[in-house]
């Protein structure tokens, strides 16, 4: 009897621990003080993993910096994994757990949301496309709270695992690969989604309106989004011999401002970008002349003490995009992890006894609660996409810096919202 009691007690404790663990890794939390548009939409959500391949790309990990510049650079068929959230048929049921690796590239965690794995897609009209691009390193789940939230409001969301930039696959020249491939990956994914939307055997058949596309990028994903939006890189960046902006054999020249290859990159189906803590200006990758090439309205978010992309340089990107309307949302006293990263999974909070380090620092901010920042980002992204992808004029009111529309009383403290019109 005593042994039976102990077995039952152990089973109960194990079950409670598992339940507690799952509860800690929710990506769909909406706080009581969240602004109005952070709330989930009316669409049931599905999620699937999609594999695509971009043929004949430069294999930056195999480029020999010591080889003659005249030697052809190695090429390969570049594999890319996508996590796709989409409006699903009402009544969909099944697993709502996402299996994701965290910062160490080894620990797998369960993220709990609302999206149903492999749910049947919703019938009816095609939905606008949103492409999400993670930081360096990262993976397609880093911005999963934003991805799932947006999908519930009638968007198809394709979040990219950028090859050579993920937690579990960082090569010796992964940063060089990131510099070259981020914009190329983003535009390729747009084309891949357009192709799948036309294939009768794909779950995305007839589901995606790629003529209404937005790109959301965080950190190095933001760097890519700025280039995808039309800003080329400087000659200084192409020629750089200073880490981390070192790309062998001038391969970064594919994005040189004014070059034929960069001008050809821009895709008119992209109507807007959201750049969260975009990297690059702090390393001379952009300047006022190259930023003037941005062609679509841009929403930016950043922490005022960002010391990775450097806040003053983020503001310089915002100010330099003089050809378009743009808005900057600042989280006062937040650092580089503002707005974009998901809440830190419970398994990533432990301290390594050998190094004294914790993976949690990859996700958290010293001042702001992550869920709070996610909710605010979801609110503004919802309004921005509603304005530029769904042409909803009512969304303009949410960008009045004096009104803080949608925020409960006294809950906009610590935020600063600024707007600049094209030509300013």
Secondary structure as UniProt FT lines:
FT   HELIX           2..24
FT   TURN            32..33
FT   HELIX           36..38
FT   STRAND          44..58
FT   HELIX           60..62
FT   TURN            65..66
FT   TURN            69..70
FT   STRAND          75..88
FT   TURN            90..91
FT   STRAND          97..101
FT   TURN            103..104
FT   STRAND          108..112
FT   STRAND          116..117
FT   STRAND          127..133
FT   TURN            140..143
FT   HELIX           144..151
FT   TURN            152..154
FT   STRAND          155..161
FT   TURN            163..164
FT   TURN            167..168
FT   TURN            172..173
FT   HELIX           174..196
FT   TURN            197..198
FT   TURN            200..201
FT   TURN            203..207
FT   STRAND          208..218
FT   HELIX           220..228
FT   TURN            229..230
FT   HELIX           235..239
FT   TURN            243..244
FT   HELIX           248..255
FT   TURN            257..258
FT   HELIX           260..265
FT   TURN            268..269
FT   STRAND          270..276
FT   HELIX           281..283
FT   HELIX           288..291
FT   TURN            292..293
FT   STRAND          297..303
FT   TURN            304..305
FT   TURN            307..310
FT   HELIX           311..320
FT   TURN            322..323
FT   STRAND          326..331
FT   TURN            332..333
FT   TURN            336..337
FT   HELIX           346..348
FT   TURN            353..355
FT   HELIX           359..362
FT   HELIX           370..388
FT   HELIX           393..399
FT   TURN            401..403
FT   TURN            405..406
FT   TURN            409..410
FT   TURN            413..414
FT   STRAND          415..420
FT   TURN            422..423
//
